[in-house]
């Protein structure tokens, strides 16, 4: 058996801070969206992904990969969004085994109205707290980590990053 490469005190300190950030960030992004738009951060991400898809429609399997969700979790969230009239579910006309999620006009309006809240949270919590050099470093750090965590680009980040920077959807 290989010998364990224990973390140095500096490595451990950095790792623990990253763990805490990973734990605190979702709730920090949830709070303003829930308060102002009755959406969780995950619901917002689902709606945003659909808003960027062709015809605002995506197979649930693709949407699950893009949002790092299991199909059962995504199905539950889609049902909640359907109940609020933000999404409709249908069967693909090309393959009856494929379930599609489509953003409704009300869903589109919710994404457009909640995008500024989401961006303000991202700026307040992350972007505006960093210098330009720190932001570039964070980009390089996240690239290195994503190479290990998402080598097949299931999240579609290489596609998004190769295009121009994300921005609120236009009508």
C-alpha positions as CSV (number, residue, x, y, z in Angstrom):
1,X,0.0,0.0,0.0
2,X,1.3,3.5,-0.8
3,X,2.2,5.8,2.0
4,X,-0.3,8.5,2.7
5,X,0.8,12.0,1.7
6,X,-0.6,13.9,4.7
7,X,-1.4,17.5,4.3
8,X,1.0,20.1,5.6
9,X,-0.3,22.6,8.0
10,X,-0.6,25.2,5.2
11,X,-2.3,22.7,2.9
12,X,-4.7,21.7,5.6
13,X,-5.6,25.3,6.5
14,X,-6.3,26.1,2.8
15,X,-8.3,22.9,2.4
16,X,-10.5,23.5,5.5
17,X,-11.2,27.1,4.2
18,X,-12.3,25.6,0.8
19,X,-14.6,23.1,2.5
20,X,-16.2,25.9,4.5
21,X,-16.7,28.0,1.4
22,X,-18.2,25.0,-0.4
23,X,-20.6,24.6,2.5
24,X,-21.6,28.3,3.0
25,X,-21.8,29.4,-0.6
26,X,-25.0,27.6,-1.6
27,X,-27.0,29.1,1.3
28,X,-25.6,32.6,0.6
29,X,-26.7,32.4,-3.0
30,X,-30.1,30.9,-2.0
31,X,-31.1,33.6,0.4
32,X,-31.6,36.7,-1.9
33,X,-33.2,34.6,-4.6
34,X,-35.7,33.0,-2.1
35,X,-36.4,36.3,-0.5
36,X,-36.9,38.4,-3.6
37,X,-38.1,35.8,-6.2
38,X,-39.3,32.7,-4.4
39,X,-36.6,30.6,-6.0
40,X,-33.8,28.5,-4.7
41,X,-30.4,28.9,-6.3
42,X,-30.7,25.4,-7.8
43,X,-34.2,26.3,-9.3
44,X,-32.6,29.5,-10.7
45,X,-29.8,27.5,-12.3
46,X,-32.3,25.1,-13.8
47,X,-34.3,28.0,-15.3
48,X,-31.2,29.7,-16.5
49,X,-29.9,26.6,-18.2
50,X,-33.3,26.2,-20.0
51,X,-33.3,29.9,-20.9
52,X,-30.0,29.4,-22.8
53,X,-31.2,26.2,-24.6
54,X,-32.5,26.0,-28.2
55,X,-36.3,26.6,-28.0
56,X,-35.8,26.9,-24.2
57,X,-36.0,23.1,-24.1
58,X,-33.6,20.4,-22.9
59,X,-33.8,16.7,-22.2
60,X,-33.9,16.0,-18.5
61,X,-30.8,13.9,-18.8
62,X,-28.8,16.7,-20.3
63,X,-30.2,19.2,-17.8
64,X,-29.3,16.9,-14.9
65,X,-25.7,16.7,-16.2
66,X,-25.5,20.5,-16.6
67,X,-26.8,21.1,-13.1
68,X,-24.9,18.2,-11.4
69,X,-28.2,16.8,-10.2
70,X,-29.5,13.2,-10.0
71,X,-32.5,12.6,-12.2
72,X,-34.7,12.0,-9.1
73,X,-33.7,15.4,-7.6
74,X,-34.1,17.2,-10.9
75,X,-37.5,15.5,-11.5
76,X,-38.7,16.7,-8.1
77,X,-37.5,20.3,-8.8
78,X,-39.0,20.3,-12.3
79,X,-42.3,19.2,-10.8
80,X,-42.2,22.1,-8.3
81,X,-41.4,24.5,-11.2
82,X,-44.2,23.0,-13.2
83,X,-46.6,23.5,-10.3
84,X,-45.7,27.3,-10.4
85,X,-46.1,27.4,-14.2
86,X,-42.4,28.1,-14.9
87,X,-41.7,24.9,-16.8
88,X,-43.6,22.2,-18.7
89,X,-42.5,18.7,-19.2
90,X,-43.2,16.7,-22.4
91,X,-42.0,13.6,-24.3
92,X,-39.7,14.0,-27.3
93,X,-41.4,13.5,-30.6
94,X,-38.2,11.8,-31.9
95,X,-37.7,9.4,-29.0
96,X,-40.6,8.6,-26.6
97,X,-38.1,7.6,-23.9
98,X,-36.7,11.1,-23.7
99,X,-38.5,13.6,-21.3
100,X,-38.0,17.2,-22.1
101,X,-38.3,20.3,-19.9
102,X,-39.3,23.6,-21.6
103,X,-39.2,27.0,-20.0
104,X,-42.6,28.7,-20.2
105,X,-43.0,32.5,-20.8
106,X,-43.6,32.9,-17.1
107,X,-40.4,31.0,-16.5
108,X,-38.6,33.2,-18.9
109,X,-39.9,36.3,-17.1
110,X,-38.8,34.8,-13.8
111,X,-35.2,34.3,-15.1
112,X,-35.0,37.8,-16.5
113,X,-36.3,39.4,-13.3
114,X,-34.1,37.2,-11.0
115,X,-30.9,37.4,-13.0
116,X,-29.9,40.8,-11.5
117,X,-30.4,39.5,-8.0
118,X,-28.2,36.5,-8.7
119,X,-25.5,38.6,-10.4
120,X,-25.5,41.0,-7.5
121,X,-25.0,38.1,-5.0
122,X,-22.2,36.7,-7.1
123,X,-20.5,40.1,-7.2
124,X,-21.0,40.8,-3.5
125,X,-19.8,37.4,-2.3
126,X,-17.0,36.6,-4.8
127,X,-16.2,38.9,-7.7
128,X,-16.0,42.3,-6.1
129,X,-14.0,41.0,-3.1
130,X,-11.1,40.0,-5.4
131,X,-8.5,42.1,-7.2
132,X,-8.1,41.6,-10.9
133,X,-5.0,39.4,-10.2
134,X,-6.8,37.4,-7.6
135,X,-9.7,36.8,-10.0
136,X,-7.3,35.6,-12.7
137,X,-5.7,33.3,-10.1
138,X,-9.1,32.0,-9.1
139,X,-9.9,31.3,-12.7
140,X,-6.7,29.3,-13.1
141,X,-7.4,27.5,-9.8
142,X,-10.9,26.5,-10.8
143,X,-9.7,25.4,-14.2
144,X,-7.2,23.0,-12.5
145,X,-9.8,21.7,-10.2
146,X,-12.4,21.2,-12.9
147,X,-9.9,19.3,-15.0
148,X,-10.1,16.6,-12.2
149,X,-13.7,17.0,-11.3
150,X,-15.3,17.3,-14.7
151,X,-12.8,16.0,-17.3
152,X,-15.6,15.2,-19.8
153,X,-17.1,18.6,-19.5
154,X,-20.5,17.3,-18.4
155,X,-21.3,20.8,-17.0
156,X,-20.7,22.3,-20.5
157,X,-18.3,24.9,-19.1
158,X,-15.8,24.7,-21.9
159,X,-18.7,25.5,-24.3
160,X,-19.8,28.4,-22.2
161,X,-16.3,29.7,-21.6
162,X,-15.4,29.4,-25.3
163,X,-18.4,31.7,-26.1
164,X,-18.6,35.2,-24.8
165,X,-19.1,35.7,-21.0
166,X,-22.5,34.8,-19.7
167,X,-25.0,37.6,-19.3
168,X,-28.7,37.9,-18.6
169,X,-30.9,36.4,-21.3
170,X,-32.3,38.8,-23.9
171,X,-36.0,38.6,-24.8
